[in-house]
């Protein structure tokens, strides 16, 4: 009888282990909050572009005195190259040439900012010579290679003026 009780108890344990109801499983308490997924860090933004240093002018020994080597560099580049930075119009009075109306002269070049030639001035002569035709302009430009100065005769508000730049061999 005792033996049958042990067998019965063993069978009861076995059947209870094979029951169709799943056993209750207790989930463990979380130790920390749910981790947030790690996103790839944003790529660093490129540094802002570095502005070039402001242009400076080294054509002058001092105000009013032009370095010949700088003048020769401009002359060697050619009159057409220099004229690319100049805007002007021919001025006529009674169908006769009066000069060249200055609209702008190399506005982005600091070397021309301090020159006493302004928009509205009318250039009449350079070193005593009129520059009505291209061949006259080329002759004046070539004469500047050995000239002691550049003298620009011009009108401002109808009044004659003169701009003089000495040329130094320093």
C-alpha positions in Angstrom: 0.0 0.0 0.0 2.7 2.3 0.8 4.2 1.4 -2.4 1.0 2.2 -4.3 0.9 5.6 -2.6 4.4 6.4 -3.7 3.5 5.4 -7.3 0.3 7.4 -7.1 2.1 10.4 -5.9 4.7 10.0 -8.6 2.0 9.7 -11.3 0.2 12.8 -9.9 3.5 14.7 -10.1 4.1 13.5 -13.6 0.6 14.5 -14.8 0.7 17.8 -13.1 4.0 18.5 -14.9 2.5 17.6 -18.3 -0.7 19.8 -17.8 -1.9 21.9 -20.7 -1.9 25.2 -18.7 1.5 26.8 -18.9 3.1 27.6 -15.6 3.0 31.2 -14.5 6.3 32.8 -15.2 7.2 36.0 -13.4 9.2 38.5 -15.4 12.1 40.0 -13.5 11.9 43.7 -12.7 14.0 45.8 -15.1 17.2 47.2 -13.5 17.4 50.3 -15.6 15.1 52.1 -18.1 14.9 50.9 -21.6 18.1 51.9 -23.4 17.7 54.4 -26.3 19.2 53.2 -29.6 22.5 54.8 -30.4 22.3 56.8 -33.6 25.4 57.5 -35.6 26.7 61.0 -34.7 26.0 63.7 -37.3 29.0 64.4 -39.4 30.8 67.6 -38.3 29.8 70.6 -40.3 32.5 72.0 -42.5 34.3 75.0 -41.2 33.0 78.3 -42.8 35.1 79.4 -45.8 37.9 81.7 -44.9 37.6 85.1 -46.5 40.7 86.1 -48.5 42.7 88.9 -47.0 41.8 92.3 -48.3 43.8 93.3 -51.3 46.5 95.9 -50.7 48.3 98.2 -53.1 52.0 98.2 -53.4 52.3 100.3 -56.6 53.1 103.5 -54.7 56.3 104.4 -52.9 54.2 107.0 -51.1 51.0 108.9 -52.0 51.5 110.5 -55.4 54.7 108.5 -56.3 54.3 105.5 -58.5 56.9 102.7 -58.6 58.2 102.3 -62.2 58.5 98.5 -61.8 54.7 98.4 -61.0 53.9 100.7 -63.9 56.0 98.5 -66.3 54.1 95.4 -65.1 50.8 97.1 -66.1 52.2 98.4 -69.4 53.7 94.9 -70.2 50.3 93.4 -69.7 49.0 95.7 -72.5 46.6 98.6 -72.9 43.7 96.3 -73.7 44.2 94.4 -70.5 44.2 97.6 -68.4 41.1 98.9 -70.3 39.1 95.8 -69.2 38.8 97.5 -65.8 37.8 100.9 -67.1 34.4 102.1 -68.1 33.9 105.3 -69.9 32.3 107.1 -72.8 33.6 109.5 -75.5 32.5 113.1 -74.9 31.8 115.3 -77.9 30.8 119.0 -78.0 29.7 120.5 -81.3 30.8 117.2 -82.9 34.3 117.7 -81.6 36.1 115.4 -79.3 36.4 116.7 -75.7 37.8 113.7 -73.8 36.7 110.5 -72.1 34.0 110.5 -69.5 35.1 108.4 -66.5 32.4 106.0 -65.3 34.7 103.7 -63.3 38.4 102.8 -63.1 39.2 99.4 -61.7 36.7 99.6 -58.8 37.9 96.5 -57.1 41.6 97.4 -57.2 42.7 99.4 -54.1 45.5 101.1 -56.1 42.9 103.2 -57.9 40.7 104.1 -54.9 42.9 107.0 -53.8 43.4 108.5 -57.3 41.8 111.8 -57.8 39.8 110.7 -60.8 36.1 110.2 -60.1 33.0 109.1 -62.1 31.9 112.1 -64.1 35.4 113.5 -64.7 36.3 114.0 -68.3 39.9 113.0 -69.2 41.3 115.3 -71.9 45.0 114.6 -72.1 47.7 112.4 -70.6 51.2 113.8 -70.5 50.0 116.7 -72.7 48.7 114.4 -75.5 45.1 113.9 -76.5 43.9 110.3 -76.7 41.1 110.5 -79.2 42.2 107.6 -81.4 43.6 104.1 -80.5 47.0 104.9 -82.0 47.3 108.0 -79.8 46.5 105.9 -76.8 49.1 103.4 -77.6 51.7 106.1 -78.2 51.0 107.7 -74.8 51.2 104.3 -73.1 54.6 103.6 -74.7 55.9 107.0 -73.7 55.1 106.2 -70.0 57.9 103.6 -69.9 60.5 106.4 -69.6 58.4 109.3 -68.5 59.3 111.0 -65.2 55.6 111.4 -64.3 52.0 110.8 -65.4 50.0 114.0 -65.8 46.3 113.6 -66.4 44.4 116.8 -67.5 40.7 116.4 -66.8 37.5 118.4 -66.2 35.5 118.0 -63.0 32.2 119.8 -63.0 33.4 121.7 -66.1 36.5 123.1 -64.3 40.0 122.1 -65.4 42.0 119.9 -63.0 45.3 118.1 -63.1 46.3 114.8 -61.5 50.1 114.3 -61.3 51.8 111.0 -60.3 55.6 111.1 -60.1 57.3 107.9 -61.2 60.1 106.5 -59.0 62.8 104.1 -60.1 63.0 102.7 -56.5 
